[in-house]
């Protein structure tokens, strides 16, 4: 059985669905040495896209590598520095043994003195690499200025030996929440600006914060990167992807009505398409309509508690807007009909809606209407008023 066809984490290889245009655009930027920010709501497959393209780019025997770090746990400046330094260390450890002689290696190690940590050789019984004092045991503490320097040294080393690097920074928006976040951004920007052998990919789970970091003219990364915005995958591509998986798993076609039901329930949200199909692909036989509905209820039951918790912290205005959008998407939230439903002042609705946009709780659908971003939340809001929805 092909249970891995619909992973709920990173999708690789045959489990990755389409994004053909986005793949080619991202691959083109990497080949040109450009830097990219992937912008999309949570669970839209940004990491999967980045990994898919990087795996394509790293051909066998090529002097290419991909390095990925997540700044999710960057609770302060020191933690952020350590995470980034550790990422650079991975790249350096793969390239450094290829340096021409030990004299060159020792010279390279010595060049790190004064950066806030000491560099030395480490051995693991198989080979050797660089080790850093990241526990503040050295004479000088870790400093924000170390970031730009070590990323630049990584790039210089790669360039000198003919290597290329894709350096991915996930949850990059976490930098913005730090007290000296702009200083860290500035340090990374300096390294990015002058890199020759490294292409940087930035992504994160808070679209609003990420967009601010790259589009605000007062921020270090303004106009530094090419943007790729991900939308929901078109139905025709999902139909082919799910149909192919059905033939592999059950040696038969899935009824087109069932395919449409899957895409209708999930509203083609990538995370929920995979979650629903993940449940269905546990079955021994090709599913029927009741199987799809039962599996969807399982997905909703698994997700609804954290969604309700998030909903409970919203303002009364935000809750009212989401409830109405769950019932019927709206093209113009300041229309007379929508205002009449909510019985709230226009300015109050505008403010509440803007906050929902900032939280990525609403999106514009294919019909140009505003709708609830999470199909599970939308279903739950409707189902509380009409339990017989399915």
N, C-alpha and C positions, 0 to 999 in steps of 0.2 A: 504493500500500500504506500501511496505517495503522501504521507502525512506532512512532510516538510514542504509541500507545494504551497502551503499557505501559512507561513510562519507569522507569529505575532511580534517578532522582533525584527532583526535585519533580514531582508530578502536577498538571496544570492542566486546567481545563475538562472536556472529554469524557473525558480520561484519568483523571479522578478518580472513584473508585468509592464511591458511597453515603455513609456517615457522615452520613446525613440528620439524625438526632436530634442528633448532636454539632454539626453545622453550625448548626442552629437555636438550640441552647443558647449556643454561642459568639457567634453574631450578636446574640442577645438581650442578652448581657452587654455587648457593644460598644455597642449602641444605648442601653443604660442607663448607660454610662460606668463600668462595673465593670472590675476587673482580674482576669486569669485566669492560672492555671498549668496547662499541658497536661502530664499525667503518663502516660507509656507507656514500654515498653522501646524499645531502639534499633530504628530502621528500621520503625516502626509507622505512619509517615505523619503525625507531629505537624506538621512544617513544611508539608506539603502541605495539611493541614486549615486551618492558620492562613492560608496564602496564598489558599486557595480562598475562605474566608469574607471575608477582607479585600478581595479582588477583587470579590466580590458587593457589599460594603458601599460601595466607592468607585464610586458611580454617575456617569455622565457629567455634567459641569457642576456636580458637587457640590463643596462646600468641605471635602473630606475627603482624607486621604492616609494611606498606610501607609509606615512606616519600619522597616527590619529591619537588625539588626546581629548578628554572631556573635562570641561571646567566646572562641571556640576558641583563638585565638592570644594570649589575655591571660596572658602568661607572668609578668608582675609587675604591681604596682599602677599604674605609669605607663602600661603598655600598655592596661590596662583602662580607665583614664581617657580615653586617646586614642580608643579605639574608641567609647565612649559619647558623647564630645564630637563625634566625626565624625558619628554618627547624628543627634544633635540639630542639627548644622550643616545636614544635608540638609533637615530639616524647616524650619528657619529660612530657608534660601535660597529655598525655594518660596513662603514667606509674606511675607517682608520687603519685596519689591518692591511689595506691595500696600498698604504703609503710606501715609498721606495725603500726606506731604511729606518733603523731605530733612531738615528740622529734626527731625522725629520719628525719622527713621532715625539721625541723628547722636546724638540723645539715647539711643536704644536701644543703640547701639554703646558709648557712654561708660559705660553701666551695667555693662559687663563688667570695667571696670578694678578691679584688686584681687583678681581671681579666680584669678590665677596664670598668665594668658595675656592677650594683647592682642587686641582685636577691631577689624577694619577692613573697608573695602569691597574687593571684588574684582570685576573685570570680565572677561568672556570674549568680548567682541565682539558678544554678543547681548543680554545683560542684566547684572545685577549681583547680588551676594550678599555674605554675610559670610565673612570669612576669619579664622582663628585662628592664633596662633603656637603650634604644637604641637611645635616642635623645641627647646623650652627656651631660646630665644634672648631671651626677655623677661626683665625684671628678677627676676621671681619664678618659681620652678619650678612645674610642674604639681602640684596638690595634690588629695588625695581629696575635700576639701570642694568642689572645683569641680564635681563631678558633680551634686550636688543642686541647686546654684545654676543651672547651665546648663539642666538639665531643667525647672526651675521657670520660667526665663525663656522657654524654648520654649513651655511650656504657656500662660503669660501672654500671649505674643504671639498664639498661635493663638486664644485666647479673645477677645482684644480685637478681632480681625478676623473673628470668627465661623467659624473653622475647627475641625475635629475631626481628631485624630491617633490612629492605632493604632501603637504603638511596640513592636516585637517584639524581645525579647532571647533569642537562641538560645544554646545551650551555657551557660546561666546558672550551672550548677553549678561552672564553672571559677572563679568568684569565691570559692567556699568553700575552694579549695585555696591561696589567697594568704595571705601572712602577716597582712595587715590586711584580710582578706576581710570580716569582720563590719563593719568601719568603712565599707567600700564599700556593703555591703548596707544599712546604716543611712542612708547618704546617698541611695541610690536610693529607699529606703522613704519618706523625708521628702518627696521629690518626688512619689512615687506617692500618698501619703496626702492631699496637698492639691491634686492635679491636678483641673482642671475640664474641660479640653478634650481630655485625653489618656487613652486606655485602654491599659494595658500588658498584653502577653502574654509570659509567661515559659515557656521550654521548654528541654529538654536531653537528652543521650543517656545520662546516668547517673541512672536513676530513683530509686535509693536516696538519693543525695546530694541530688537535687532535692526529694524528699519531706521529708528532714530540714530543709532550709532553710525550708520552708513549714509544717511541722507541729510543729517543736520550739519549745516555749514560750519558750526562752531566745534564739531567733533573731529578728532584726528583722522578718522577714516573717510571723511567726506570726499566723494569722487575718486576713491582709491581702487574700488573693486567693481567688476562687472556683476550685475544682479541677474539671477535666474529665479523667477517666481513660479512655483508649482501650483497648478490647479488640480481639480479632480480628474482622474483618468476617464476618457470617453467610454461610453457604454460598449461600443463596438469592439474596443480592445479588451475590455473585461469579458465580453461574451466569448471571444476567441480563446483567451487565457483560461477561463473556467471550463470552456468546452474541451480544450485540449487535455486539461487535467482529468476531466471526466472519462475521456477515452482511455487515458493511461491507467486510471485507477479501477474503473469498472468495465472497460472495454465496450463502452456504449455511449451514445450521445445523451446529454442532459436536455430535457425538454426546454424549448425556448421560453415557455411560460415560467418555468422554474428559474431560469436565468434572469428573466425580467423581474421576478419576485425578489430574488436575492439583491439585485441592484436597486429595487424600489425600497426595500426595508433598510438597506445600508446607505441609501442615497449616494452611492458610489464613493463614500468616504473610505480611503485606502485601509485604515486600521480596521474598520468594521467589516469590509468585504473579506479581508483575511481572517478576522475572528469568526465570522459566520461560516465561511468555507472550511476553516480549521475544524469546527465542530462537525460539519457534514461529512468531511473526509475520514472521520473515524468509523463510518458505517461500512458494512460489508456489501451492501447493495446500493445502487444509484437511488438517491432520495426522491421522495414524492413531496407534494405540497405540505402535508402535515409535518413531515420531517423538517422542512425548512422553517416552518413556523415554530416548532418546538425548539429547534436550534437557536433561533433568534431570541426566544424567551430566555434561553440559557445565557446568551451573550448579554442581554439586558440585565438579568439578575446579577451577573458577575460585575457589571460596570455601574449599576444604578446608585449604589450607596455613596461612592465618592462624588458622583455627579450631583446627587441631592445635597451633599454636604457643601459643595461649592455653590450651589444654587441658594442655599439657606443664608449665605453671607452677602447676597446681593441686596441692593436697595429695593424698596417696594416698586419703584418705577421700573427698574431693570427687570424685576420678576414679571411685571405686567406686560412689558414689551415682549419678553421671551414667550410667555404664555400665548399671546396673540399671534406671534410669528410661527409658533409650533402648530397652531390651527390653520393658518393661512399665510404664506410668505407675502411680503408687501413691497411693492416697487418704490413707493414714496412714503417714508415714515412720517412725513408732515402733511400727508393728504388729509382732507376733511374726514373721510371715512375712517382712517386709522385713529385720528385724534378723537373722533366721536366714540370709538370703541373704548379708548383708554380713559376718557373724561379727565385729561390732564392738560396743563398749559403746554403750548408748543415748545417753549424754551426748556421746560422740564423734560419733555420727551427727547429733545435734541441732546441734552446733557447726558441723560441716561443711556441713550443709544451710543453716544461717543464712548462712554465708559465700557459698554459691551464690545464695541469694536476693539478697544485697547486690550481687552481681556481675551480676544479671539473667540468670543461666544456667538458671533453672528458672521455670516458671509453672504455674498451675492451669488445666487444660483445661476444655472444656465439660462433661465428666463429673465434674468436681469432683476430679480426680486430678492429682497433681504430675507434670509431664513436662519433658523437655529443651526449653528455650526455642527453640533454633535447630534447625530440621528437618534442615538439612544436617549439623550435628554429630551429631544423633541417627542419621541414616542412615549416616554414616561409622563411628560406633561399632559399629552393628549389622553393617555390611558387612565390617568387619575380622574379625569372627567367623563371618560367613556371607556370603561373596562372591557367592552366587547369589540374593541377596535380591530383585533385580528379575527 
